[in-house]
């Protein structure tokens, strides 16, 4: 009993984390094989390092570094016309084969695998999960030995059936691979957190005996001619026109320097045995340089989700209890299944209305979140999926595990489905996740009740019309009548406006409102105040505006705080924009209905660290609000992009005043329709040294504006912080990078 608890309880509580590690590890196991397949590898002795370097320099005069990856690919890092670059090159000719750009997808998967996207705490959790995996593997092996009657019996066929049999067979297949992954992963975590001594890897000191003579062509250097390409790890070129510098060489045997004039090998230091051991542990865990082992480990990792699910099933049956959601029939009794994907719970209201309508039609329903997708629904003939899309086309919180669970889903021949997506058409990824779910279900071989439909801005009318079409298709009376409750609003009166951008076809207005108390009787004012007074707000919070004829509010970032005495927004008029067009036609004294939505995730942190504000167009609104509140004169720098300095330099007078009183430390503007034809990304690159130094000192970056601009800024910042061995996602995880984009 104790051994079973040791095996079951850690696995039960850590199942989600272990499945995440396993699935991401399986995905990452493909990388070495993919890299190997895309790599041209010369035969041993065919190419020396000197020959490779000479060929590369012929095609890349600004070459700064040559790296040979674990899978054999050769990458050159270079500088061309002041712009850094990296290419995968053909080692036989030195010609570029393709730009070298690590996959953002695999980088994200690696971060998820290493730290669950939680930085250092996540790495500690991942290390703990490696220990849990090790404990589960050892205890599971002992249980198998006990069950089968000895170690030799592990090779004989197992008896039994169902989840218990599947669990045992999978465990026997995967145990060695999982043990290797757990041991090597635990070792790497122990090194990272100082539980084991880090192998010394200081490398040789820079040699004092550099000749300083006339540099010779790199292809003629003797030391490099003696080294086969297969032994190379890294070759760093000397600084241009510095005769006292030398080539820095790293091979599989050690590291040293090569005189650029004489070609002599200087101060070569062999790798320490502990360092060799560490490198092998990394290779055994990742499969880097051992692509076949990576595929084996990936295959064993894919058993973890199945082991977790079958293990939980076995435990659940032992407990002889079953779970049942409130107000739902059980999965085994349900005629219809409703699965919900929601980030902020708005979709659940539609799901409850659908469940109520189906119940009234005599249909028994089980409703749960998409993350709870079962392996099968024995009696159900209908599956309804109602899901929103989060962020840039991602799954919402209650559906983030749906796709991985779908891999093990068995729908059956009688189960048909319908997907209903919820989103906002103003975003380019409108209902993207719903579309992906619909395609994935079709790929599983399921038939549709009805083609996918997409609901714009939680339209109750569209939802009710969809219900009518579903009613006809299922042959049951299904009357849906649902309208989401609008948020409580207050009446706001326009007191001031400033207009820009008409000359460059980008009309943008700064609008300032105050809460209106005119035109209402005392009891109306009292009633309105009791249910809809504005709460305190800060720059960066959101103003929701209800446009006439609109079914849902539009949100605009606030450029003011409560202490300013006005509600200030900056709005660009969008083509055919219902709300922006309405706001742009307002005159002083006109009134609108609005409400405040807090947005604490987008505002400068308290402290004296520098703040870098980046925006374009109307995105300058909340950034100006942050500057206005910087009464402590902490370092604050603004990079902003517009079209023309003559027609749409938003907040120009105010920014000038803030520079004079030092609330704004530095201002750098870029105008796309001026002589310089520059964008805000260009200004960041011009200041990359200063920006990088501020980030090293803990600077926080806040970006506001369109998604296209924000995407370009992320790429530039990744380039700027690359020498710091971090990226934007690292900064985001530290709270140093915040976005408010649309």
Secondary structure, DSSP 8 states (H G I E B T S, - for coil): -HHHHHHHHHHHHTHHHHHHHHHHHHHHHHHHHHHHHT-----TTS-BHHHHHHHHHHH-TTEEEEEE-TTS-EEEEEEETTEEEEEEE-TTT--EEEE----HHHHHHHHHHHHTT-HHHHHHHHHHHHHHHHHHHHHHHHHHHHHHTSSGGGGS-----HHHHHHHHHHHHHHHHHHHHHHHHHHHHHHHTTSS-----------S---------GGG-HHHHTSBGGGEEEEE---TT-TT--EEEEESSEEEEE-TTT--EEEEEE--HHHHHHHHHHHHHH-TT-HHHHHHHHHHHTHHHHHHHHHHHHHHHHHT-----TT---GGG-SEEEEEE-SSSHHHHHHHHHHHHHHHTT--EEEEEGGG--S--SS--EEEEEEEEETTTEE-GGGTTHHHHHTT----SS-EEEEEEEE-TTSTTTTHHHHHHHHHHHHTT-EESS--EEEETT-HHHHHHHHHHHHHHHTS-------------EEEEEEEEEEE-GGGT--EEEEEEEE--SS--HHHHHHHHHHH------TT-EEEE--TT-SS-EEEEBS--GGGTSEEEEEE--TT-HHHHHHHT--TT-EEEEEEE--TTSS--SSSS-EEEEEEGGGHHHHHHHHHT-TT---EEEEEEES-TTT--TTHHHHHHHHHTTSS-EEEEEETTSSS---HHHHHHHTHHHHHHHHHTT-EEEEEE-HHHHHHHHHHHHHHHGGGT--HHHHHHTT-EEEEE-
